[in-house]
Amino acid sequence: MRLSDLQNKDIVSIIDGRNIGNIIDVKINEMTGEISSLVVEAGKSFGKFFAKEMDTEIKWEEIERIGEDVILVKKG
């Protein structure tokens, strides 16, 4: 699977069903070469005059399932 394949999937929390955002980057463990986390772009908040929030990091252990269209994560 390529990063571009992951970037096209929605990230959804299994805790509250919320769409968390889109993957913009991955972090790689330099020692093992494995993906350690996904970096998800934060949404813009309309109530804060389109102020950008901080990006979210999802650890690989928090990923429950990677499906055809969605990545389910344990993050609230």
RAFENGI-V521578 format. One record per helix or strand of 3 or more residues. SS is the DSSP state (hx for helix, st for strand). FROM is the first residue (numbers start at 1). TO is the last residue. If there is no record, write none. Layout:
ss = <SS	SS>
from = <FROM	FROM>
to = <TO	TO>
//
This chain:
ss = <hx	st	st	st	hx	st	hx	st	st>
from = <3	10	19	35	46	56	60	63	70>
to = <7	13	28	41	48	59	62	66	73>
//
